[in-house]
């Protein structure tokens, strides 16, 4: 993508009032509504597990913009883990390729964004792991083995089952405490 075109889209995204969450995927600005209580609860249960297995050089970050101007993408995962020095900025955006993982909880109002757009965008942005929690379907999916174009591995688990999270976290994710939307 032309850097000037991306800069214009990014400027429009950044000019939104506080409380709005927006991402860029190609020529599209994607806006999202605030999360529900179940969304926040599930996110906190996931974060506790990741925090307990997080390498010392990584820090959790919620709602930080991961940007890849060269491919025209800016995404804002619910949770990501980043090198500590990357977060030494007054800005709310960091290079996407520094993320160890992107964790998303599917939005019931726009599931295609998480299941299609981010599955397409995250490997192109250099994000090696993508964990997708879908409380509508009561499933957890891990995409891995990214090659800069796509993820080559997908593992699924139902709520109540465990799912292996590879290094740098290297643990079995317990999904028994996750709540479905209905």
N, C-alpha and C positions, 0 to 999 in steps of 0.2 A: 504494500500500500504506500502511496505517496505520503511522505512524512508531513507535508503541509496539510493534506486532507485529514490525516489522523489528528494533527494538532487542532484543527477546527472542531472536529467531533469531540475531542478531549476537553476543549474549552467549554463547549456547550454542556457536557456532562458535569464538569466542575462548577458551573454557574448555577446549578440547581440548589434550591434552599436546603438547609439542614433537615434531616429526616427522610430524604429521598435517597434511594439506593439505585444507582444506574451503572450499566456496563456497556462496553462497545464490542460488537462482533461484526467485523466488516464495515458496511455502511449503515449498520443499525445500532441505535441507542436503545438498550433494553432497560426499562424501569420496573422496579419491584416494590411491593407494599411491605410494610413492617411485619415482622414475624409474630406468630401466635404464641401463647403460653406453652403448648405442647412442643412447638418448634424449639423454643428457648430451653425447655427442660431437657429434651433429647440432646440438644447441642451440648449442654453442660455435662450430661452423663458421658457423652463421647469424649469431651475435652478432658475430664478427669482421668480417663483411661490413657489417652495419649500423653497427658502431662506426666503420668507415672512411668512412662516408658520413653520419654523424650531424651535424646542426647543433650548433654550440657551445652553444646554450642548452638542449639536451636531454641527459639522462643515461640510461644503461641501468639497468634494475632487474629482477631476477629474483625471482619469487614475492612480489611486493607485492600486497596486496589492493586492488583497484579497487572502490570502493563507490559506489552510487547509492541512498541510502536512500529517495528519493522514488519510485522505481520498484521498490523491494524487491529489489535485486540487489547481490551482492558476488561478484566473480570474481577469480581469482588466476592470471593468465596466466604461462606459462613465462618470457616476456620481454616487457617493455614499455619504452617510452622516454617519459620524463616531464620537464617543466621542472625545472631544478635546484632552484628555491626550493620546489617541492612536496615534495621529499625532505628538507627541513629540519624533520624531525619525529622524535620518538622512537617514534612509532606505526608499525605496519606496514600502515597503510591510508591511501589518498589518494583524492581525488575522481576518479572514473572519467573524467569528461569532460576531464581534463587530459592523458590519455594520447594520444600521437600515433599509436600502433599497439599492437595486442596480437598477440603471436606465440605460437602453440600448436603443440605436437607431439602428435599424436593418441595417446591412451592406448589400448593394445591391449585393456585390460580394460573400457574404457567409451568407445568411440568416439562414441556418440550424444551424450555431453556436449559434445564439441568440434564435431561436425558439425551438431547440431540446437540444443542449448541455447545455445551461445555464438554461433552464427550469429543466433539470435533475440535474445539478450540484449545483445550488444556494441553494435549500432546504437542500441538503446533507451537504453543507458548513455552515449551520446555519443562512442563510440570510432570515429574515422573510417576506420581501416584494420584489417583482421583477416587475418593471414597464418596459414594452416593447413597444417602439414606432416604428411603421413600416410605414415609409413614402411611401413605394412602394404600400401598401394596403390602406393607409390613415386611419390607425387604431391605437388605444392605448389599451394595455391589461395589467391588473394588476393581478399578481399571488400572493396569500396570503394563510394564514392558513397552514404554513409549519409545518411538524411534524418530520423533520430530515431525511425523505425519499423522500417526494414529497410535492407539493403544492396541497391543497384540494379545493381551490377556485380560480375561474378565472372570471374576469369581463372585458367586451369588450366595447369600444366606438369608434365611427367613428370620424374622424377629424370634428370639429364643435360642438361636444357634450361634455358634462362635464363627468368627472369620479371621483368618491369619493375616496380620498386617506385617509386611516384610520390613527389612532394615530400611532406614536407620532406626525404626521403632521396634520391630521384631517382637510382637506379642500377639496373643489371641484376643480379638475384640469380643467382649461379652455384650450381646444384644438383648439379653433377657429383660433389662430395665427400660428399654425403649417403648414408648407408647405410640399406638396407631392413632390416626386422626378420627377414626370411627370404629 
